[in-house]
Amino acid sequence: MKYYSDLHSFISVLDAMGDIMNAHREVDDDLKRSAITCRSYEIQSRA
């Protein structure tokens, strides 16, 4: 397993692989980022 020195490096690798999904609207306070990440994992969507 490869380890990254920081979050920016990890996100850059995900983006280069096409594994990043951008939110084009504001995230509602009721749908915290962690809940969106969890749902993304459940449906095997991009990060």
mmCIF entry with sequence, helices, sheets and N, C-alpha, C, O atoms, coordinates in Angstrom:
data_MODEL
# 
_entry.id   MODEL 
# 
_entity.id                         1 
_entity.type                       polymer 
_entity.pdbx_number_of_molecules   1 
# 
_entity_poly.entity_id                      1 
_entity_poly.type                           'polypeptide(L)' 
_entity_poly.nstd_linkage                   no 
_entity_poly.nstd_monomer                   no 
_entity_poly.pdbx_seq_one_letter_code       MKYYSDLHSFISVLDAMGDIMNAHREVDDDLKRSAITCRSYEIQSRA 
_entity_poly.pdbx_seq_one_letter_code_can   MKYYSDLHSFISVLDAMGDIMNAHREVDDDLKRSAITCRSYEIQSRA 
_entity_poly.pdbx_strand_id                 A 
# 
loop_
_entity_poly_seq.entity_id 
_entity_poly_seq.num 
_entity_poly_seq.mon_id 
_entity_poly_seq.hetero 
1 1  MET n 
1 2  LYS n 
1 3  TYR n 
1 4  TYR n 
1 5  SER n 
1 6  ASP n 
1 7  LEU n 
1 8  HIS n 
1 9  SER n 
1 10 PHE n 
1 11 ILE n 
1 12 SER n 
1 13 VAL n 
1 14 LEU n 
1 15 ASP n 
1 16 ALA n 
1 17 MET n 
1 18 GLY n 
1 19 ASP n 
1 20 ILE n 
1 21 MET n 
1 22 ASN n 
1 23 ALA n 
1 24 HIS n 
1 25 ARG n 
1 26 GLU n 
1 27 VAL n 
1 28 ASP n 
1 29 ASP n 
1 30 ASP n 
1 31 LEU n 
1 32 LYS n 
1 33 ARG n 
1 34 SER n 
1 35 ALA n 
1 36 ILE n 
1 37 THR n 
1 38 CYS n 
1 39 ARG n 
1 40 SER n 
1 41 TYR n 
1 42 GLU n 
1 43 ILE n 
1 44 GLN n 
1 45 SER n 
1 46 ARG n 
1 47 ALA n 
# 
_struct_asym.id          A 
_struct_asym.entity_id   1 
# 
loop_
_struct_conf.conf_type_id 
_struct_conf.id 
_struct_conf.pdbx_PDB_helix_id 
_struct_conf.beg_label_comp_id 
_struct_conf.beg_label_asym_id 
_struct_conf.beg_label_seq_id 
_struct_conf.pdbx_beg_PDB_ins_code 
_struct_conf.end_label_comp_id 
_struct_conf.end_label_asym_id 
_struct_conf.end_label_seq_id 
_struct_conf.pdbx_end_PDB_ins_code 
_struct_conf.beg_auth_comp_id 
_struct_conf.beg_auth_asym_id 
_struct_conf.beg_auth_seq_id 
_struct_conf.end_auth_comp_id 
_struct_conf.end_auth_asym_id 
_struct_conf.end_auth_seq_id 
_struct_conf.pdbx_PDB_helix_class 
_struct_conf.details 
_struct_conf.pdbx_PDB_helix_length 
HELX_P HELX_P1 AA1 LEU A 7  ? ALA A 16 ? LEU A 7  ALA A 16 1 ? 10 
HELX_P HELX_P2 AA2 ARG A 33 ? GLU A 42 ? ARG A 33 GLU A 42 1 ? 10 
# 
_struct_conf_type.id          HELX_P 
_struct_conf_type.criteria    ? 
_struct_conf_type.reference   ? 
# 
loop_
_atom_site.group_PDB 
_atom_site.id 
_atom_site.type_symbol 
_atom_site.label_atom_id 
_atom_site.label_alt_id 
_atom_site.label_comp_id 
_atom_site.label_asym_id 
_atom_site.label_entity_id 
_atom_site.label_seq_id 
_atom_site.pdbx_PDB_ins_code 
_atom_site.Cartn_x 
_atom_site.Cartn_y 
_atom_site.Cartn_z 
_atom_site.occupancy 
_atom_site.B_iso_or_equiv 
_atom_site.pdbx_formal_charge 
_atom_site.auth_seq_id 
_atom_site.auth_comp_id 
_atom_site.auth_asym_id 
_atom_site.auth_atom_id 
_atom_site.pdbx_PDB_model_num 
ATOM 1   N N  . MET A 1 1  ? 0.839   -1.172 0.000   1.00 0.00 ? 1  MET A N  1 
ATOM 2   C CA . MET A 1 1  ? 0.000   0.000  0.000   1.00 0.00 ? 1  MET A CA 1 
ATOM 3   C C  . MET A 1 1  ? 0.890   1.242  0.000   1.00 0.00 ? 1  MET A C  1 
ATOM 4   O O  . MET A 1 1  ? 1.854   1.329  0.760   1.00 0.00 ? 1  MET A O  1 
ATOM 5   N N  . LYS A 1 2  ? 0.556   2.185  -0.851  1.00 0.00 ? 2  LYS A N  1 
ATOM 6   C CA . LYS A 1 2  ? 1.320   3.433  -0.914  1.00 0.00 ? 2  LYS A CA 1 
ATOM 7   C C  . LYS A 1 2  ? 0.773   4.426  0.098   1.00 0.00 ? 2  LYS A C  1 
ATOM 8   O O  . LYS A 1 2  ? -0.440  4.562  0.256   1.00 0.00 ? 2  LYS A O  1 
ATOM 9   N N  . TYR A 1 3  ? 1.675   5.119  0.782   1.00 0.00 ? 3  TYR A N  1 
ATOM 10  C CA . TYR A 1 3  ? 1.290   6.130  1.744   1.00 0.00 ? 3  TYR A CA 1 
ATOM 11  C C  . TYR A 1 3  ? 1.640   7.499  1.180   1.00 0.00 ? 3  TYR A C  1 
ATOM 12  O O  . TYR A 1 3  ? 2.658   7.655  0.506   1.00 0.00 ? 3  TYR A O  1 
ATOM 13  N N  . TYR A 1 4  ? 0.810   8.478  1.452   1.00 0.00 ? 4  TYR A N  1 
ATOM 14  C CA . TYR A 1 4  ? 1.005   9.826  0.949   1.00 0.00 ? 4  TYR A CA 1 
ATOM 15  C C  . TYR A 1 4  ? 1.394   10.737 2.107   1.00 0.00 ? 4  TYR A C  1 
ATOM 16  O O  . TYR A 1 4  ? 0.954   10.541 3.240   1.00 0.00 ? 4  TYR A O  1 
ATOM 17  N N  . SER A 1 5  ? 2.215   11.725 1.814   1.00 0.00 ? 5  SER A N  1 
ATOM 18  C CA . SER A 1 5  ? 2.720   12.599 2.870   1.00 0.00 ? 5  SER A CA 1 
ATOM 19  C C  . SER A 1 5  ? 1.664   13.577 3.378   1.00 0.00 ? 5  SER A C  1 
ATOM 20  O O  . SER A 1 5  ? 1.747   14.055 4.509   1.00 0.00 ? 5  SER A O  1 
ATOM 21  N N  . ASP A 1 6  ? 0.667   13.873 2.532   1.00 0.00 ? 6  ASP A N  1 
ATOM 22  C CA . ASP A 1 6  ? -0.376  14.798 2.965   1.00 0.00 ? 6  ASP A CA 1 
ATOM 23  C C  . ASP A 1 6  ? -1.647  14.570 2.148   1.00 0.00 ? 6  ASP A C  1 
ATOM 24  O O  . ASP A 1 6  ? -1.640  13.855 1.146   1.00 0.00 ? 6  ASP A O  1 
ATOM 25  N N  . LEU A 1 7  ? -2.717  15.184 2.589   1.00 0.00 ? 7  LEU A N  1 
ATOM 26  C CA . LEU A 1 7  ? -4.023  15.021 1.942   1.00 0.00 ? 7  LEU A CA 1 
ATOM 27  C C  . LEU A 1 7  ? -4.009  15.566 0.516   1.00 0.00 ? 7  LEU A C  1 
ATOM 28  O O  . LEU A 1 7  ? -4.627  14.985 -0.376  1.00 0.00 ? 7  LEU A O  1 
ATOM 29  N N  . HIS A 1 8  ? -3.315  16.668 0.300   1.00 0.00 ? 8  HIS A N  1 
ATOM 30  C CA . HIS A 1 8  ? -3.244  17.269 -1.035  1.00 0.00 ? 8  HIS A CA 1 
ATOM 31  C C  . HIS A 1 8  ? -2.654  16.285 -2.050  1.00 0.00 ? 8  HIS A C  1 
ATOM 32  O O  . HIS A 1 8  ? -3.158  16.174 -3.167  1.00 0.00 ? 8  HIS A O  1 
ATOM 33  N N  . SER A 1 9  ? -1.607  15.582 -1.674  1.00 0.00 ? 9  SER A N  1 
ATOM 34  C CA . SER A 1 9  ? -0.989  14.595 -2.570  1.00 0.00 ? 9  SER A CA 1 
ATOM 35  C C  . SER A 1 9  ? -1.973  13.477 -2.907  1.00 0.00 ? 9  SER A C  1 
ATOM 36  O O  . SER A 1 9  ? -2.083  13.063 -4.061  1.00 0.00 ? 9  SER A O  1 
ATOM 37  N N  . PHE A 1 10 ? -2.681  12.998 -1.897  1.00 0.00 ? 10 PHE A N  1 
ATOM 38  C CA . PHE A 1 10 ? -3.649  11.925 -2.097  1.00 0.00 ? 10 PHE A CA 1 
ATOM 39  C C  . PHE A 1 10 ? -4.778  12.369 -3.023  1.00 0.00 ? 10 PHE A C  1 
ATOM 40  O O  . PHE A 1 10 ? -5.170  11.628 -3.924  1.00 0.00 ? 10 PHE A O  1 
ATOM 41  N N  . ILE A 1 11 ? -5.297  13.567 -2.806  1.00 0.00 ? 11 ILE A N  1 
ATOM 42  C CA . ILE A 1 11 ? -6.376  14.083 -3.649  1.00 0.00 ? 11 ILE A CA 1 
ATOM 43  C C  . ILE A 1 11 ? -5.882  14.294 -5.079  1.00 0.00 ? 11 ILE A C  1 
ATOM 44  O O  . ILE A 1 11 ? -6.626  14.041 -6.026  1.00 0.00 ? 11 ILE A O  1 
ATOM 45  N N  . SER A 1 12 ? -4.663  14.743 -5.249  1.00 0.00 ? 12 SER A N  1 
ATOM 46  C CA . SER A 1 12 ? -4.092  14.934 -6.586  1.00 0.00 ? 12 SER A CA 1 
ATOM 47  C C  . SER A 1 12 ? -4.022  13.615 -7.344  1.00 0.00 ? 12 SER A C  1 
ATOM 48  O O  . SER A 1 12 ? -4.311  13.573 -8.540  1.00 0.00 ? 12 SER A O  1 
ATOM 49  N N  . VAL A 1 13 ? -3.641  12.541 -6.663  1.00 0.00 ? 13 VAL A N  1 
ATOM 50  C CA . VAL A 1 13 ? -3.580  11.225 -7.300  1.00 0.00 ? 13 VAL A CA 1 
ATOM 51  C C  . VAL A 1 13 ? -4.979  10.756 -7.681  1.00 0.00 ? 13 VAL A C  1 
ATOM 52  O O  . VAL A 1 13 ? -5.180  10.240 -8.780  1.00 0.00 ? 13 VAL A O  1 
ATOM 53  N N  . LEU A 1 14 ? -5.944  10.930 -6.788  1.00 0.00 ? 14 LEU A N  1 
ATOM 54  C CA . LEU A 1 14 ? -7.328  10.555 -7.105  1.00 0.00 ? 14 LEU A CA 1 
ATOM 55  C C  . LEU A 1 14 ? -7.837  11.330 -8.315  1.00 0.00 ? 14 LEU A C  1 
ATOM 56  O O  . LEU A 1 14 ? -8.491  10.759 -9.188  1.00 0.00 ? 14 LEU A O  1 
ATOM 57  N N  . ASP A 1 15 ? -7.541  12.620 -8.373  1.00 0.00 ? 15 ASP A N  1 
ATOM 58  C CA . ASP A 1 15 ? -7.978  13.455 -9.488  1.00 0.00 ? 15 ASP A CA 1 
ATOM 59  C C  . ASP A 1 15 ? -7.335  12.991 -10.795 1.00 0.00 ? 15 ASP A C  1 
ATOM 60  O O  . ASP A 1 15 ? -8.003  12.935 -11.827 1.00 0.00 ? 15 ASP A O  1 
ATOM 61  N N  . ALA A 1 16 ? -6.061  12.663 -10.760 1.00 0.00 ? 16 ALA A N  1 
ATOM 62  C CA . ALA A 1 16 ? -5.358  12.190 -11.957 1.00 0.00 ? 16 ALA A CA 1 
ATOM 63  C C  . ALA A 1 16 ? -5.956  10.876 -12.467 1.00 0.00 ? 16 ALA A C  1 
ATOM 64  O O  . ALA A 1 16 ? -5.942  10.608 -13.668 1.00 0.00 ? 16 ALA A O  1 
ATOM 65  N N  . MET A 1 17 ? -6.480  10.062 -11.550 1.00 0.00 ? 17 MET A N  1 
ATOM 66  C CA . MET A 1 17 ? -7.099  8.790  -11.935 1.00 0.00 ? 17 MET A CA 1 
ATOM 67  C C  . MET A 1 17 ? -8.551  8.980  -12.386 1.00 0.00 ? 17 MET A C  1 
ATOM 68  O O  . MET A 1 17 ? -9.201  8.024  -12.809 1.00 0.00 ? 17 MET A O  1 
ATOM 69  N N  . GLY A 1 18 ? -9.057  10.215 -12.296 1.00 0.00 ? 18 GLY A N  1 
ATOM 70  C CA . GLY A 1 18 ? -10.453 10.461 -12.652 1.00 0.00 ? 18 GLY A CA 1 
ATOM 71  C C  . GLY A 1 18 ? -11.412 9.956  -11.590 1.00 0.00 ? 18 GLY A C  1 
ATOM 72  O O  . GLY A 1 18 ? -12.562 9.628  -11.881 1.00 0.00 ? 18 GLY A O  1 
ATOM 73  N N  . ASP A 1 19 ? -10.930 9.897  -10.358 1.00 0.00 ? 19 ASP A N  1 
ATOM 74  C CA . ASP A 1 19 ? -11.726 9.327  -9.280  1.00 0.00 ? 19 ASP A CA 1 
ATOM 75  C C  . ASP A 1 19 ? -12.225 10.387 -8.297  1.00 0.00 ? 19 ASP A C  1 
ATOM 76  O O  . ASP A 1 19 ? -12.462 10.097 -7.125  1.00 0.00 ? 19 ASP A O  1 
ATOM 77  N N  . ILE A 1 20 ? -12.380 11.607 -8.785  1.00 0.00 ? 20 ILE A N  1 
ATOM 78  C CA . ILE A 1 20 ? -12.883 12.702 -7.960  1.00 0.00 ? 20 ILE A CA 1 
ATOM 79  C C  . ILE A 1 20 ? -14.171 13.220 -8.592  1.00 0.00 ? 20 ILE A C  1 
ATOM 80  O O  . ILE A 1 20 ? -14.241 13.413 -9.806  1.00 0.00 ? 20 ILE A O  1 
ATOM 81  N N  . MET A 1 21 ? -15.178 13.439 -7.772  1.00 0.00 ? 21 MET A N  1 
ATOM 82  C CA . MET A 1 21 ? -16.432 14.028 -8.228  1.00 0.00 ? 21 MET A CA 1 
ATOM 83  C C  . MET A 1 21 ? -16.574 15.376 -7.531  1.00 0.00 ? 21 MET A C  1 
ATOM 84  O O  . MET A 1 21 ? -16.457 15.458 -6.309  1.00 0.00 ? 21 MET A O  1 
ATOM 85  N N  . ASN A 1 22 ? -16.820 16.418 -8.289  1.00 0.00 ? 22 ASN A N  1 
ATOM 86  C CA . ASN A 1 22 ? -16.945 17.755 -7.723  1.00 0.00 ? 22 ASN A CA 1 
ATOM 87  C C  . ASN A 1 22 ? -18.408 18.087 -7.467  1.00 0.00 ? 22 ASN A C  1 
ATOM 88  O O  . ASN A 1 22 ? -19.283 17.773 -8.274  1.00 0.00 ? 22 ASN A O  1 
ATOM 89  N N  . ALA A 1 23 ? -18.660 18.733 -6.322  1.00 0.00 ? 23 ALA A N  1 
ATOM 90  C CA . ALA A 1 23 ? -20.005 19.211 -6.001  1.00 0.00 ? 23 ALA A CA 1 
ATOM 91  C C  . ALA A 1 23 ? -20.160 20.585 -6.642  1.00 0.00 ? 23 ALA A C  1 
ATOM 92  O O  . ALA A 1 23 ? -19.332 21.472 -6.434  1.00 0.00 ? 23 ALA A O  1 
ATOM 93  N N  . HIS A 1 24 ? -21.216 20.754 -7.417  1.00 0.00 ? 24 HIS A N  1 
ATOM 94  C CA . HIS A 1 24 ? -21.426 22.020 -8.116  1.00 0.00 ? 24 HIS A CA 1 
ATOM 95  C C  . HIS A 1 24 ? -22.480 22.881 -7.437  1.00 0.00 ? 24 HIS A C  1 
ATOM 96  O O  . HIS A 1 24 ? -22.928 23.888 -7.985  1.00 0.00 ? 24 HIS A O  1 
ATOM 97  N N  . ARG A 1 25 ? -22.868 22.470 -6.241  1.00 0.00 ? 25 ARG A N  1 
ATOM 98  C CA . ARG A 1 25 ? -23.784 23.298 -5.460  1.00 0.00 ? 25 ARG A CA 1 
ATOM 99  C C  . ARG A 1 25 ? -23.375 23.201 -3.994  1.00 0.00 ? 25 ARG A C  1 
ATOM 100 O O  . ARG A 1 25 ? -22.636 22.301 -3.597  1.00 0.00 ? 25 ARG A O  1 
ATOM 101 N N  . GLU A 1 26 ? -23.860 24.124 -3.220  1.00 0.00 ? 26 GLU A N  1 
ATOM 102 C CA . GLU A 1 26 ? -23.491 24.176 -1.808  1.00 0.00 ? 26 GLU A CA 1 
ATOM 103 C C  . GLU A 1 26 ? -23.999 22.938 -1.078  1.00 0.00 ? 26 GLU A C  1 
ATOM 104 O O  . GLU A 1 26 ? -25.109 22.465 -1.321  1.00 0.00 ? 26 GLU A O  1 
ATOM 105 N N  . VAL A 1 27 ? -23.163 22.424 -0.178  1.00 0.00 ? 27 VAL A N  1 
ATOM 106 C CA . VAL A 1 27 ? -23.536 21.256 0.617   1.00 0.00 ? 27 VAL A CA 1 
ATOM 107 C C  . VAL A 1 27 ? -24.398 21.719 1.782   1.00 0.00 ? 27 VAL A C  1 
ATOM 108 O O  . VAL A 1 27 ? -24.006 22.603 2.544   1.00 0.00 ? 27 VAL A O  1 
ATOM 109 N N  . ASP A 1 28 ? -25.568 21.119 1.915   1.00 0.00 ? 28 ASP A N  1 
ATOM 110 C CA . ASP A 1 28 ? -26.498 21.442 2.992   1.00 0.00 ? 28 ASP A CA 1 
ATOM 111 C C  . ASP A 1 28 ? -25.896 21.027 4.335   1.00 0.00 ? 28 ASP A C  1 
ATOM 112 O O  . ASP A 1 28 ? -25.222 20.001 4.424   1.00 0.00 ? 28 ASP A O  1 
ATOM 113 N N  . ASP A 1 29 ? -26.136 21.815 5.369   1.00 0.00 ? 29 ASP A N  1 
ATOM 114 C CA . ASP A 1 29 ? -25.620 21.479 6.696   1.00 0.00 ? 29 ASP A CA 1 
ATOM 115 C C  . ASP A 1 29 ? -26.149 20.146 7.199   1.00 0.00 ? 29 ASP A C  1 
ATOM 116 O O  . ASP A 1 29 ? -25.490 19.485 8.001   1.00 0.00 ? 29 ASP A O  1 
ATOM 117 N N  . ASP A 1 30 ? -27.335 19.738 6.739   1.00 0.00 ? 30 ASP A N  1 
ATOM 118 C CA . ASP A 1 30 ? -27.911 18.457 7.168   1.00 0.00 ? 30 ASP A CA 1 
ATOM 119 C C  . ASP A 1 30 ? -27.228 17.279 6.477   1.00 0.00 ? 30 ASP A C  1 
ATOM 120 O O  . ASP A 1 30 ? -27.317 16.146 6.950   1.00 0.00 ? 30 ASP A O  1 
ATOM 121 N N  . LEU A 1 31 ? -26.559 17.536 5.382   1.00 0.00 ? 31 LEU A N  1 
ATOM 122 C CA . LEU A 1 31 ? -25.843 16.483 4.659   1.00 0.00 ? 31 LEU A CA 1 
ATOM 123 C C  . LEU A 1 31 ? -24.349 16.759 4.744   1.00 0.00 ? 31 LEU A C  1 
ATOM 124 O O  . LEU A 1 31 ? -23.727 17.190 3.773   1.00 0.00 ? 31 LEU A O  1 
ATOM 125 N N  . LYS A 1 32 ? -23.797 16.510 5.889   1.00 0.00 ? 32 LYS A N  1 
ATOM 126 C CA . LYS A 1 32 ? -22.380 16.771 6.120   1.00 0.00 ? 32 LYS A CA 1 
ATOM 127 C C  . LYS A 1 32 ? -21.508 16.035 5.114   1.00 0.00 ? 32 LYS A C  1 
ATOM 128 O O  . LYS A 1 32 ? -21.927 15.041 4.522   1.00 0.00 ? 32 LYS A O  1 
ATOM 129 N N  . ARG A 1 33 ? -20.318 16.523 4.933   1.00 0.00 ? 33 ARG A N  1 
ATOM 130 C CA . ARG A 1 33 ? -19.392 15.909 3.986   1.00 0.00 ? 33 ARG A CA 1 
ATOM 131 C C  . ARG A 1 33 ? -19.161 14.437 4.276   1.00 0.00 ? 33 ARG A C  1 
ATOM 132 O O  . ARG A 1 33 ? -19.024 13.635 3.351   1.00 0.00 ? 33 ARG A O  1 
ATOM 133 N N  . SER A 1 34 ? -19.117 14.075 5.543   1.00 0.00 ? 34 SER A N  1 
ATOM 134 C CA . SER A 1 34 ? -18.886 12.661 5.875   1.00 0.00 ? 34 SER A CA 1 
ATOM 135 C C  . SER A 1 34 ? -20.046 11.789 5.418   1.00 0.00 ? 34 SER A C  1 
ATOM 136 O O  . SER A 1 34 ? -19.825 10.655 4.993   1.00 0.00 ? 34 SER A O  1 
ATOM 137 N N  . ALA A 1 35 ? -21.271 12.284 5.494   1.00 0.00 ? 35 ALA A N  1 
ATOM 138 C CA . ALA A 1 35 ? -22.429 11.514 5.034   1.00 0.00 ? 35 ALA A CA 1 
ATOM 139 C C  . ALA A 1 35 ? -22.391 11.350 3.524   1.00 0.00 ? 35 ALA A C  1 
ATOM 140 O O  . ALA A 1 35 ? -22.738 10.290 3.003   1.00 0.00 ? 35 ALA A O  1 
ATOM 141 N N  . ILE A 1 36 ? -21.972 12.389 2.822   1.00 0.00 ? 36 ILE A N  1 
ATOM 142 C CA . ILE A 1 36 ? -21.864 12.308 1.366   1.00 0.00 ? 36 ILE A CA 1 
ATOM 143 C C  . ILE A 1 36 ? -20.772 11.313 0.988   1.00 0.00 ? 36 ILE A C  1 
ATOM 144 O O  . ILE A 1 36 ? -20.944 10.521 0.062   1.00 0.00 ? 36 ILE A O  1 
ATOM 145 N N  . THR A 1 37 ? -19.652 11.353 1.702   1.00 0.00 ? 37 THR A N  1 
ATOM 146 C CA . THR A 1 37 ? -18.564 10.409 1.446   1.00 0.00 ? 37 THR A CA 1 
ATOM 147 C C  . THR A 1 37 ? -19.019 8.982  1.705   1.00 0.00 ? 37 THR A C  1 
ATOM 148 O O  . THR A 1 37 ? -18.714 8.081  0.923   1.00 0.00 ? 37 THR A O  1 
ATOM 149 N N  . CYS A 1 38 ? -19.738 8.771  2.783   1.00 0.00 ? 38 CYS A N  1 
ATOM 150 C CA . CYS A 1 38 ? -20.243 7.436  3.128   1.00 0.00 ? 38 CYS A CA 1 
ATOM 151 C C  . CYS A 1 38 ? -21.182 6.928  2.037   1.00 0.00 ? 38 CYS A C  1 
ATOM 152 O O  . CYS A 1 38 ? -21.084 5.775  1.617   1.00 0.00 ? 38 CYS A O  1 
ATOM 153 N N  . ARG A 1 39 ? -22.079 7.777  1.584   1.00 0.00 ? 39 ARG A N  1 
ATOM 154 C CA . ARG A 1 39 ? -23.023 7.375  0.529   1.00 0.00 ? 39 ARG A CA 1 
ATOM 155 C C  . ARG A 1 39 ? -22.292 7.082  -0.769  1.00 0.00 ? 39 ARG A C  1 
ATOM 156 O O  . ARG A 1 39 ? -22.635 6.135  -1.477  1.00 0.00 ? 39 ARG A O  1 
ATOM 157 N N  . SER A 1 40 ? -21.297 7.880  -1.084  1.00 0.00 ? 40 SER A N  1 
ATOM 158 C CA . SER A 1 40 ? -20.486 7.662  -2.278  1.00 0.00 ? 40 SER A CA 1 
ATOM 159 C C  . SER A 1 40 ? -19.831 6.291  -2.229  1.00 0.00 ? 40 SER A C  1 
ATOM 160 O O  . SER A 1 40 ? -19.767 5.592  -3.240  1.00 0.00 ? 40 SER A O  1 
ATOM 161 N N  . TYR A 1 41 ? -19.345 5.908  -1.057  1.00 0.00 ? 41 TYR A N  1 
ATOM 162 C CA . TYR A 1 41 ? -18.719 4.588  -0.874  1.00 0.00 ? 41 TYR A CA 1 
ATOM 163 C C  . TYR A 1 41 ? -19.761 3.483  -1.034  1.00 0.00 ? 41 TYR A C  1 
ATOM 164 O O  . TYR A 1 41 ? -19.495 2.471  -1.682  1.00 0.00 ? 41 TYR A O  1 
ATOM 165 N N  . GLU A 1 42 ? -20.935 3.667  -0.454  1.00 0.00 ? 42 GLU A N  1 
ATOM 166 C CA . GLU A 1 42 ? -21.982 2.645  -0.506  1.00 0.00 ? 42 GLU A CA 1 
ATOM 167 C C  . GLU A 1 42 ? -22.395 2.323  -1.936  1.00 0.00 ? 42 GLU A C  1 
ATOM 168 O O  . GLU A 1 42 ? -22.619 1.160  -2.271  1.00 0.00 ? 42 GLU A O  1 
ATOM 169 N N  . ILE A 1 43 ? -22.497 3.345  -2.778  1.00 0.00 ? 43 ILE A N  1 
ATOM 170 C CA . ILE A 1 43 ? -22.923 3.114  -4.166  1.00 0.00 ? 43 ILE A CA 1 
ATOM 171 C C  . ILE A 1 43 ? -21.729 2.953  -5.111  1.00 0.00 ? 43 ILE A C  1 
ATOM 172 O O  . ILE A 1 43 ? -21.890 2.887  -6.329  1.00 0.00 ? 43 ILE A O  1 
ATOM 173 N N  . GLN A 1 44 ? -20.533 2.891  -4.527  1.00 0.00 ? 44 GLN A N  1 
ATOM 174 C CA . GLN A 1 44 ? -19.278 2.732  -5.258  1.00 0.00 ? 44 GLN A CA 1 
ATOM 175 C C  . GLN A 1 44 ? -19.104 3.787  -6.339  1.00 0.00 ? 44 GLN A C  1 
ATOM 176 O O  . GLN A 1 44 ? -18.734 3.500  -7.477  1.00 0.00 ? 44 GLN A O  1 
ATOM 177 N N  . SER A 1 45 ? -19.390 5.029  -5.931  1.00 0.00 ? 45 SER A N  1 
ATOM 178 C CA . SER A 1 45 ? -19.224 6.182  -6.802  1.00 0.00 ? 45 SER A CA 1 
ATOM 179 C C  . SER A 1 45 ? -17.831 6.756  -6.629  1.00 0.00 ? 45 SER A C  1 
ATOM 180 O O  . SER A 1 45 ? -17.075 6.308  -5.767  1.00 0.00 ? 45 SER A O  1 
ATOM 181 N N  . ARG A 1 46 ? -17.492 7.729  -7.430  1.00 0.00 ? 46 ARG A N  1 
ATOM 182 C CA . ARG A 1 46 ? -16.197 8.393  -7.278  1.00 0.00 ? 46 ARG A CA 1 
ATOM 183 C C  . ARG A 1 46 ? -16.170 9.164  -5.962  1.00 0.00 ? 46 ARG A C  1 
ATOM 184 O O  . ARG A 1 46 ? -17.210 9.453  -5.370  1.00 0.00 ? 46 ARG A O  1 
ATOM 185 N N  . ALA A 1 47 ? -14.980 9.484  -5.526  1.00 0.00 ? 47 ALA A N  1 
ATOM 186 C CA . ALA A 1 47 ? -14.822 10.224 -4.267  1.00 0.00 ? 47 ALA A CA 1 
ATOM 187 C C  . ALA A 1 47 ? -15.384 11.631 -4.400  1.00 0.00 ? 47 ALA A C  1 
ATOM 188 O O  . ALA A 1 47 ? -15.342 12.406 -3.444  1.00 0.00 ? 47 ALA A O  1 
# 
